[in-house]
Each structure stands twice: as structure tokens, then as C-alpha cells.
């Protein structure tokens, strides 16, 4: 038999398409032809596969060889097809049993010496294979733990092509030294840099901002912090991930799949169980923030922060065009990137935190000293954050400089992350019970028309918010977001329905203007 087939996976974002790798040998001038819409890096696999097979001690077939990747209409890229192509060629040449590779899905890069090296995207590729009904996969040993996260899937991790040939032929598996790859790709901006979670007790004072942080974590509400340099905006943002509950199994797989494609998974932790924290520099480009690049796009910061926190510091210094690109994923929870090589949809349901100074010198409207900026300069500086973007931010909180007494009081005077996180978990549990049998889990995800109809507050609770809507202080979207925050405040207080005070608190957190007894100052 001079024909054999096996399978691999072509990734398009976090989605995968199972590709049938067909190898055909026939009489003719020895040649190696690869067809099936392969890109440059995949076309180079012909030389890698040939050298790997020969250096594994197997003669290369001296006949006309054609390898087809089907479906031919799906773009294919990368070196992850090497292992499947080599197995298909060996099966067509009857060096291994063709039936043994027919139902296998393989992905791994081959070195010229026959070693199998890890590739990005093993988890989403295994998920795609399992969804298509394939239950046996072969990967590099270094990524076997990642592939094994998919339930009811048998994973074979191999160090070399020689080991794979021995397994398929039922022969003793030769010993191989663990592969030492020449280098690991630099981690993306979402990769964790420190195992230690910073504690909220380290933040001195900031009563209103701490309360806003708790509300943001409990309801997944976007947050904007404006204040003088050194007031603690970055410290507050860095402590927000510690207030979020651990990821569920489904969310962990979603987050891990994105970081697997990016190549930023920690080597010792194939499954990400904590919400990610991504903080791109304010000079980040459009592609770095939302995803992109040449050919098929790569995940950006909005996807690397999926189910976690995206912190944009010095937001007013970032390009307005780049910042406004956040508007679509903030609404839909996903980002669609179109390129000439194809279209890709990536998850992007993150909690946005933006921080900015009040003016270029940082002292406008604060007690930190006299502002040197003319009024026109202050207006232009603040206008860099567009109205449509800010309308999507639920909480807008001023961060005042910390006083001497608060600064010297010590961390024991403030609530720790663990204490606040317990209240957040309790509030989320109340919301989950309310949203049982619905697609939503937190208040920040619920559409406005559902909150106004199905979960409407008391008859007089929205009076102030409705007056602000009539005066133009709130937009229709803004009213919906005030209602979402009011439900979160009620959940934190253990109430079954938002009261007028809860709505006042939500209005104060959105506008920064105190609204009587409802102004946030702590748990109520």
C-alpha cells in the first residue's frame, strides 16, 4: 500500500479544524510535493521531515511523494504539522502500520535530528480533536501535561520520532535525553511575573477607591481611577486580581487556551487557575492591544486578560485610536480580527481598569500643589479619553493623595485582600442564585433590558437616576450600568433588591459626586 493518512489540527484563534494529512507514494522521479494551502513555515517542513526521518535511522523513500492537507480551503501555518507529515510518509512507505496512524491526531515540530519539539496551541488543538471525535493524540513530551487537560483523551508524549516509530510498531521504546530547546518565546504581557499576590492591606487610606475596587470585583464592573501621581492608582489595580474568585474549570480551559496560543503558559503550570492580570505599556500598538500581526493574527492584551484584569495605566498618554479599539470587546466580550490570510475570533471578556492623571502636571484639582496647566491644556488632556469609551466604564473614582495619619497608620489598620475577597465571593453567590438558568453569572454581564424588566428595583429606587437621564447627565447605556452597579451594591449588603441608597451609591461611583447617604464609604 502506497497511501496512508493521519490527522493534525489547523488553529484559527482558539478554534481548531481537524486536518487530514494524506501521503501518497508512486513511481516516478523522486520528489516531495506539499499541497493544501500551506504557508512558508509549513512548506519548509519538507526539509525538516526528510532530515528527521533519515536521522532516525529510516531510509527515505526514493519515489514521487505527495502530501496533501485536507480541507485544502483552510489556511495552515506553523511547524506543528511536522510530526503528522512524517508519520504519514512512514505509513505510506510501510515503515509503520498505516492502520496504526489512521485515527491518531498529531502535532509537534521535528528537529533535523528527529527530536519532537513543543509547539504553541496544544490545548486548543486537543480540544478541537476531541470535539471532532478523536480520542488519541500524540504531542511532544514537554506539552503532554497540557494536552492531558482535555478529559477522555489518551495522550502520548514522545521525545523523538524514533520513539514514535517504536510505539507504532510495538517495539521497545529507545531511551532519549530530554529535549533542551534553544530558547522559549518571550512571554506575552499577560504572563504572571510574581507568584506573590499583593495584599490590599498594603494600600493606605483610599476609602472610596477601596470600596470601588470591591464593587468592581463583585460585579465585574469596569473602573477608572483618576488622581495625582503617587496616590496609589497602580497599587489598587494590582490588587484587584486577588479579589476575584478562582476560575472555574471551564474558564480555566478558556484562559489556558489563549495563553497556549501566545506561548506564555508557565512551564510548571499547564492549567491557569487564577484570573490573569495584563498591564500593557501606554505606548502599546493596536496589534499589541487587540491582537494582530502579519499573516494570521496573534492574541493581544484584551485576549490575554480574558476572565481577568486588563490594566491600562497612563490611559491619557495612550493613542486615542488604540484606546477606542476597546469599545467593541467591552460590549461583546470577544474581538474579531480580519486579515487577508483569514479571520479570527478571540475571547476578550475582561475587567478593564484605567488610570490617569488629572492633567499633564498631575496636580489639577488636588491638594498636592498648584497646577501649572492652562485650562485649555487640561481640557485637551482629558478629552483624550473619548466619551463613547468612558460611557462604557461603570465606576469613575477620584484617588486623592494619602494623608500623613493614614500613611503612618500601618497595614493592620486596613482590611486585607482575604477579608474583602470573602465578601466578593458571597456577593457573587447571591448573583449566581438570582441568574440561575440564565447565561449570566455576574451583574456586569446582564443586558439592561433584563435588569429593567425581569429584575426591576423598587418603584422609587431609580428616581434620581431617571432625573439624571432627563438632564443629560446619564445616557441610556449609563442608566443601565448604574442599575447593574446598584444590584452589586445590594448583593454586597445582602439585600434582595436595590434600595434608593444603593442606586445613590451607584450614581456616586459613576459620577464621582456624593449622593447623600448613598456615597460609598465601606460595607453597608
FENTA-V332072 format. One record per helix or strand. SS is the DSSP state (alpha for helix, beta for strand). FROM is the first residue (numbers start at 1). LEN is the number of residues. If there is no record, write none. Layout:
ss:SS from:FROM len:LEN
ss:SS from:FROM len:LEN
//
This chain:
ss:beta from:3 len:10
ss:beta from:15 len:12
ss:beta from:31 len:5
ss:beta from:38 len:1
ss:alpha from:40 len:4
ss:alpha from:45 len:11
ss:beta from:64 len:7
ss:beta from:76 len:1
ss:alpha from:82 len:11
ss:alpha from:98 len:4
ss:beta from:105 len:3
ss:beta from:109 len:2
ss:beta from:115 len:3
ss:alpha from:122 len:10
ss:beta from:136 len:5
ss:alpha from:141 len:7
ss:beta from:154 len:5
ss:beta from:160 len:1
ss:alpha from:161 len:8
ss:alpha from:200 len:3
ss:alpha from:207 len:13
ss:beta from:223 len:5
ss:alpha from:233 len:11
ss:alpha from:249 len:14
ss:beta from:277 len:2
ss:alpha from:286 len:5
ss:beta from:292 len:1
ss:beta from:298 len:1
ss:alpha from:301 len:4
ss:beta from:309 len:4
ss:alpha from:315 len:3
ss:alpha from:320 len:5
ss:alpha from:326 len:7
ss:beta from:334 len:6
ss:beta from:342 len:6
ss:beta from:351 len:6
ss:alpha from:375 len:8
ss:alpha from:387 len:4
ss:beta from:395 len:5
ss:alpha from:404 len:5
ss:alpha from:411 len:3
ss:alpha from:417 len:18
ss:alpha from:443 len:3
ss:alpha from:448 len:6
ss:alpha from:463 len:9
ss:alpha from:476 len:18
ss:alpha from:500 len:12
ss:alpha from:516 len:3
//
